[in-house]
């Protein structure tokens, strides 16, 4: 059996897991292989219609566990689906999250190997580098500001190991699929000027993202839950039921305030954060 009685009906509780542990392991292994082979796989929600958000996080955690067992280390975390428009499009009322690993970190001003990815895109964000541990429940934005050593401009590289549209049914990927896929995370680049969180109104931090000298996107950090620090508080509280916390020294991507911009080999990007400097990089 792979689904419990509740999942066989319509409208399964998204907070309740439905898949057996053996299925979770198998699906996580599929994602692991898809990343290595650079070949997308069918969405899990098509094959398992009862798949819940809780199942998605269990799959993602198992995939990360595979990587940790192979020698990877945790660099931090990412928060996604933070804008109101993206949440409405996904049919959810809260963000999602994934794990950043050490091999996902790329140097600003350098070359990013396109061959590492399948269909990469880039987004503009702020990264929080923690000086103190944050453990939920009950974490507030004020706790985040106290625990943050500094905030620094960042770019996230996102990718998809599952098809955005199922080739057989035409069904679009659901939020459960994105969560399973480590919230679509694939890379991070930080650069520019680090600032103390109490020295700047983060809501008004803006950025221009250009590709090959053409400005593709602009945005304000207020588009992320009114203040990206709100997302970090949400994440600390969301991790608590799993017995996890945000640790000192970790980097947390607070969420994008631009739409994703597609990448092709040879593309040169520049994320200009004004007074906070810029991040440049090229895909080769």
C-alpha positions in Angstrom: 0.0 0.0 0.0 1.2 3.5 -0.8 -1.6 5.8 0.3 -3.6 5.8 3.5 -7.4 5.9 3.5 -7.6 9.7 3.8 -5.5 10.2 0.7 -7.7 8.0 -1.5 -10.5 10.6 -1.2 -10.5 14.1 -2.5 -9.1 17.0 -0.6 -6.5 15.2 1.6 -5.2 17.2 4.5 -2.0 18.8 3.2 -0.4 18.7 6.6 -0.8 14.9 6.8 1.7 12.6 5.1 0.2 9.9 2.9 3.0 8.0 1.2 4.8 5.0 2.7 8.5 5.5 3.7 9.6 3.1 0.9 7.9 5.3 -1.7 9.4 8.4 -0.2 12.9 6.9 -0.5 12.2 5.8 -4.1 11.0 9.3 -5.2 13.9 11.0 -3.5 16.3 8.6 -5.3 14.6 9.6 -8.6 15.3 13.3 -8.0 18.9 12.5 -7.1 19.3 10.6 -10.4 17.5 13.3 -12.4 19.9 16.0 -11.1 22.9 13.9 -12.0 21.6 12.8 -15.4 20.1 16.3 -16.2 17.0 14.5 -17.4 13.6 15.7 -16.0 11.1 13.2 -14.6 7.3 13.2 -14.3 5.7 15.1 -11.5 5.0 13.1 -8.4 1.6 14.6 -8.1 0.6 13.0 -11.4 1.6 9.5 -10.3 0.4 10.0 -6.7 -2.7 12.2 -6.8 -3.0 12.1 -3.0 0.5 13.6 -2.6 0.4 16.2 0.2 2.6 19.1 1.1 3.8 17.1 4.1 4.8 14.3 1.7 6.7 16.8 -0.4 8.8 17.9 2.6 9.5 14.3 3.5 10.8 13.6 0.0 12.9 16.7 0.0 14.4 15.9 3.4 15.2 12.3 2.2 16.9 13.7 -0.9 19.0 16.0 1.2 19.9 13.1 3.5 21.2 11.2 0.5 23.5 14.2 -0.3 24.7 14.5 3.3 25.5 10.8 3.4 27.6 11.4 0.3 29.7 14.1 2.0 27.8 17.3 1.4 27.3 19.8 4.2 24.5 22.2 5.0 25.3 25.8 3.9 21.9 27.2 4.8 18.3 27.3 3.7 16.1 29.0 1.1 12.6 30.4 1.3 10.4 30.4 -1.9 7.0 31.4 -3.0 7.2 34.5 -0.8 5.3 37.0 -3.0 1.6 37.3 -3.0 1.3 36.8 -6.7 3.3 33.6 -6.6 1.3 32.2 -3.7 -1.9 32.9 -5.5 -0.6 31.2 -8.7 0.5 28.2 -6.6 -2.8 28.0 -4.7 -1.1 28.3 -1.3 -1.2 30.7 1.6 2.4 30.4 2.9 5.9 30.1 1.4 7.9 26.9 1.0 11.5 26.1 1.8 14.6 24.1 0.8 18.1 23.3 1.9 21.3 25.0 0.6 24.4 22.7 0.4 28.0 23.5 0.1 28.3 22.5 -3.5 25.6 25.0 -4.5 27.7 28.0 -3.7 29.3 29.9 -6.6 31.7 32.9 -6.6 30.4 36.3 -7.7 32.4 37.6 -10.7 33.1 34.1 -11.9 31.8 31.5 -14.3 28.9 29.2 -13.5 28.9 25.9 -15.3 25.7 25.7 -17.3 26.1 21.9 -17.5 25.4 21.6 -13.8 21.7 22.4 -14.5 18.7 21.4 -16.6 16.7 24.5 -17.1 18.3 27.1 -14.8 16.8 30.5 -14.0 18.0 33.3 -11.7 16.3 35.4 -9.1 17.3 38.4 -7.0 17.2 38.1 -3.2 18.7 39.1 0.1 20.7 36.6 2.2 20.7 36.6 6.0 23.9 35.3 7.6 23.1 34.3 11.1 25.3 35.0 14.1 23.0 33.2 16.6 20.7 30.2 16.5 17.1 30.6 15.8 14.8 27.9 17.1 11.0 27.9 16.9 8.2 28.0 17.8 7.6 31.6 18.6 10.4 33.2 16.6 9.5 36.8 15.7 10.9 39.3 13.2 12.7 41.0 16.1 14.4 37.7 17.0 15.6 37.5 13.4 17.0 41.0 13.5 18.9 40.3 16.7 20.2 36.9 15.5 21.4 38.2 12.0 25.1 39.0 11.8 24.5 40.8 8.5 22.4 40.9 5.3 24.0 40.7 1.9 22.8 40.9 -1.7 22.3 37.5 -3.3 21.2 35.7 -6.5 19.5 32.3 -6.4 19.8 29.8 -9.2 16.7 27.7 -9.5 16.2 24.6 -11.5 13.6 21.9 -12.0 14.2 18.2 -11.8 10.5 17.5 -12.7 8.6 18.6 -15.9 6.7 21.9 -15.5 4.0 20.3 -17.7 3.5 16.6 -17.8 4.3 15.3 -21.3 1.5 12.7 -21.2 -1.4 14.5 -19.5 -0.6 18.2 -20.0 -1.0 18.7 -16.2 1.0 21.5 -14.7 3.4 21.0 -11.8 1.8 21.5 -8.4 3.4 23.1 -5.3 3.8 19.6 -3.8 6.1 18.8 -6.7 8.2 22.0 -6.2 8.5 21.3 -2.5 9.7 17.7 -3.2 12.3 19.2 -5.6 14.0 21.1 -2.7 11.9 24.1 -3.5 13.6 24.3 -6.9 16.9 25.3 -5.4 20.1 24.7 -7.3 22.6 27.5 -6.5 23.5 30.7 -4.7 25.8 33.6 -5.4 26.4 36.4 -2.8 28.3 39.6 -3.2 28.2 43.3 -2.7 28.1 45.1 0.6 27.1 43.3 3.8 25.1 45.5 6.2 23.8 45.1 9.7 20.0 44.6 9.6 19.4 47.6 12.0 21.3 49.9 9.7 19.0 49.7 6.7 15.2 49.5 6.0 15.2 46.2 4.2 11.8 46.9 2.6 13.3 49.6 0.5 16.3 47.7 -0.8 15.9 47.5 -4.6 17.7 45.7 -7.4 18.0 45.7 -11.2 18.7 42.4 -12.8 20.3 42.6 -16.3 21.1 39.9 -18.8 23.6 40.6 -21.5 23.4 44.4 -20.6 19.6 44.4 -20.9 17.6 45.1 -17.8 15.1 42.2 -17.5 13.7 42.7 -14.0 13.5 45.3 -11.2 12.1 44.9 -7.7 11.9 46.0 -4.0 12.5 43.7 -1.1 9.2 44.7 0.4 7.6 42.3 -2.1 8.9 39.5 0.1 6.3 39.3 2.9 6.6 43.1 3.5 10.1 42.4 4.9 12.3 39.4 4.1 13.1 39.0 7.8 9.4 37.9 8.2 10.3 34.9 6.0 13.2 33.9 8.2 11.0 34.0 11.2 8.4 31.9 9.4 11.1 29.3 8.4 12.5 29.0 12.0 8.9 28.3 13.2 8.2 26.0 10.3 11.2 23.8 11.0 10.4 23.4 14.7 8.0 20.4 14.3 10.8 18.6 12.4 13.2 19.1 15.4 15.3 21.4 13.2 16.5 25.0 13.7 18.5 27.7 11.9 22.0 27.5 13.2 24.6 30.2 13.7 26.8 30.6 10.6 24.1 29.5 8.2 22.9 31.6 5.3 19.2 31.9 4.6 17.9 33.2 1.3 14.9 35.3 2.2 12.9 35.0 -1.1 13.0 36.6 -4.5 11.6 40.0 -5.3 11.9 39.6 -9.0 10.5 37.0 -11.4 12.8 34.2 -12.5 14.9 35.1 -15.6 15.8 32.2 -17.9 19.5 31.3 -18.6 21.3 30.2 -21.7 25.0 29.3 -22.1 27.1 32.4 -22.5 24.6 34.7 -20.7 26.2 37.4 -18.6 24.2 38.6 -15.6 24.5 41.6 -13.3 22.3 42.2 -10.2 22.7 45.9 -9.2 21.6 46.6 -5.7 22.6 50.3 -5.8 24.3 51.4 -2.6 24.8 47.7 -1.6 26.9 47.0 -4.7 26.4 44.5 -7.5 26.8 40.8 -8.3 28.1 39.8 -11.7 28.5 36.3 -13.2 28.5 34.4 -16.4 27.1 31.0 -17.4 29.6 28.9 -19.5 
